[in-house]
Every structure is written in structure tokens, then in C-alpha cells.
């Protein structure tokens, strides 16, 4: 394996002045300390406007500085396990363009211990190392120590700009002592350590090593997460998220491991954020993989929640892509804990009416399963086995509860036990009780007697109107409706719309017509009665 290797270069602004912009390099190289030879990972920087020195370092960089990148696991006896071979670097943008997050993949160089790790660095820590003390070789064994001598002005490594000294316009204007100092002191004494003090993800004792990294920032229901896509030398990719818990410890969660190429090959990763696709390249070809593959997590709410994938959420029917801007309130996630039953969104809710019966259905697929029911009371975290009696009956298809009591409300768990020691959960549901008071929809009586008297009078008036309508002859129902409409119709300004006079004329016409029809029906009845009496005589 090649010990010295250039990995990446990224331009990053340092201040508001473009003349202070620098190029940051990431690489690994062989380092000698006395007679000890080792491979170390470095981050270096050089000013964008570096054109070399005037008399010394002509056509060579006069602002080049470097320091060590450390990625290690602290040991119990103070001996750290170092991942010292840098493999890849990815810069994750933040709101501040000058301070992106630096993700880096490392591997070990030991033939005994094989492993990979991902460490995250802050640009503030990197700048602090470059603004710190310089390193200097000293003593008979030529060990690196902190340089404590005089540092020339302007500080070696500073870019020529108006920010620090308007008189220095280019690197050729640097004093000779500045150029000479940086020529013999390009290394900084302080190293750069990870943000968390240790790797956010490690892989040891596996038959592959991590080689590439791409990071995507994802907004989830319970916060923001940074999902890592890691390429390997075995042609596979890992989808990983590092979750920070309440005690500031981190939890590594492998969301997916996908074998993209069937032969051993090193993968190259590229992310297309707008298309939400990951492009995986190697000597075998190019593959396109979606960042979210929610259909793999099954068709159950619990399975979707247990996956802890920030891209996916349960929408009430399926595990689908989570969109933060969506107005659908039923979408649920629990990335931090992955507990589908910590809240009730994955629980089936059943409603029962007080004093009525209800049935909790739970049918095992195995005929050998022994069913046990447990109950969790509201406000309690302890599961208690349901006591069976004449009121609570266990049947082959579930649990029958006769005459529901308020104490029956809570979460119920149906568990199956097989082969005497294997137990698994078949069903979780919440029973909510509807009391008699909730069923009674009548408004509560008012404390003001006048309000009660007014409400009572209105109710009696509506009742009288109802009786009048029901007891009226069929032919006069239309008249009653018209009169009722006229009573409640607000008066209009004279000259606008139909007045009451016109409506009165129409009502009189209807009344006269109704009276005429009534007389005609009466005359016909009298004629029929006379005809019957004549026939009888």
C-alpha cells in the first residue's frame, strides 16, 4: 500500500476579505521522530495569493503550514488506538461558509489490528492549531518540541492582505526572516483532535476497510441528523447515522449495508442532493442508489420506527419518505430512541363505553403459542399481567371485557410464548374509556337564573312552534311556513326589495283560494250525503 498519498484539497474562506482565503490540503505522509518512522495524517494550508518569495523560496510557497490530524480511541491505560492512515475527506457545509464540518475516513496501518474509523473535525479547531505554537526539532535524538523563540512579523503563514498589514501586498513583500522561518518551521506543534474526542463510527475485525465518505444532513421529526454513506474496498456501501444521546454519548446505527458490486473493488461516491441519489463508481461500472429506501423496512409501524432512518417515517399506512414541509400530521419517527411504543403513535387505539362490553382481538399464527395479556396503566411504566375472572375472560381469539370500568383504561400487550422460553409481542393497543358523562351532550346549567329562564322560554317557544306545524292541516302547512318566515324576517328599508304589503297581498290570494277550495269540497260532500239518503228511501 502507498504510504504517502494526497487525499483532497478544498478552498475555504478565513475572513471577510477574499485576500485571506486559503487552500486546505489533506494527505498522509511518512514522519520521522528520532529513529522512529511512522505514517501520519496531515492537514495543511496555503494562501490563495501565494506567489513565492523574492530572494528565498522563489516560485515556492511561502505560507505553507501543516499539522497532524488525530483519529484515535482512548485506551484504559492512556494508550490510544490510532487510525493513522487518512483515506478520504468530506466537507459538510453549515450556515457559516467559513466553518464547514470536516468528515474524514481513517484506517490502521498495523498488520495485527485491522480497522476503519470516521472522525469529525471543526474548522475552528483546525485554525486554532495553525494559530498556535510552531514545532521545532531539538536535542540529540531530534524530537519535535514546541518552539519558544522569537516569532518574526508578520506571523509566518499569514496571507498578504489589508487585514493585517496594508503595506504587504504580495508574498514577495515578506521580510527575509519571515520566509526563512517558515522554511525551517512548516509544522505546527499542536495536533487537531476530533470534535467528540473519539471517532463517531468504527469498523474493526471485518473483511473490508472504509475508503470513501459522503455525508447528507437530514431533517427528521425529532431533530437534525447527519447520515454517512461509506464506501468500502469490497464493493459495498454502508448507510450510517451517529446519534447523540441526552448524556452526550454517541450511538452508532448502521441503517443499511448494500452490496453494489459483486467483485472486490474500491468504490467512489458522489451525492446529488436535488435528485436525492447516490452515485457509486468503481472499475466495474457506475450505479445509482436512492438515499432513501423506506420500502425495505416493512409494512408495519413498529418496523418503520425501529429502523431509525431519518429519511423515513410512518404515515399511517406505509413507511415512506419523510418530508419536513409536509402538512400531514400523522407522520411519525423516533430516531433518537427507536422505541415504537414510547408514544402512542404506533399503538392501535380502541374505544369502549363505560358499563358496556369490548373485545381485544389477538390471534396467534402458531397453534402451539400460549397467549398472555399484560396491562400498563396510564402514568406507569410497569406491565402487569391481566387478571382473569367472570368479568374479564380470555378466549381463543382475544380478551373479552364485560361491563367496562374506568380502571380498565390503559395500554394492553398481547404476548405469545412458544417452546417454553421464546416470547414475542403480537399486539399492542390502547383502550380508552368513554364515560357516561362524556356521552351526555347536554350543556351544563348556568349559574345565572335569568340565562336559564331565557333558555327555557326559547325551548318552550320552539316546542310550541313544532306542535303548531305538526297539528296544522296539510293544506295550511305552506301558510304556516310563510308566516313563520315573515315573523323572523328583518324589516327592510322602504323602496328596497319586496315589502310586507306585497307579501300580504300574496297571502290573501292564497287564503281566498284555499277558502274557495274548502267550500267546493264541502258542497260536494253535502251532495253525496243527500244522494245516499234518497237511495235509502
Secondary structure, 3 states (H helix, E strand, C coil): CCCCEEEEEEEECCCCCHHHCEEEEEEEEEEEECCEEEEEEEEEEEECCCCCCCCCCCCCCCCCEEEEECCEECCCCCCCEECCEEEEEEEECCCCCCCCEEEEEEECCCCCCCEEEEEEEEHHHHHHHHCCCEEEEECCCCEEEECCCCCCCCCCCCCCCCCCCCCCCCHHHCCHHHHHHHHHCCEECCCECCCCCCCCEEEECCCCCEEEEEEEEEEECCEEEEEEEEEECCCEEEEEEEEECCCCCEEEEEEEEEECCCCCCCCEEEEECCCCEEEEEECCEEEEEECCCHHHHCCCHHHHHHHCCCCEEECCCCEEECCCCCCCCCCECCCCCCCCCCCHHHCEEEEEECCCCEEEECCCCCCCCEEEEEEECCCCCCCEECCCCCCEEEECCEEEECCCCHHHCEEEEEEEEECCCEEEEEEEEEEEEECHHHHCCCCCCCCCHHHHHHHHHHHHHHHHHHHHHHHCCHHHHHHHHHHHHHHHCCCCCCCCCCCHHHHHHHHHHHHHHHHHHHHHHHHHHHHHHHHHHHHHC
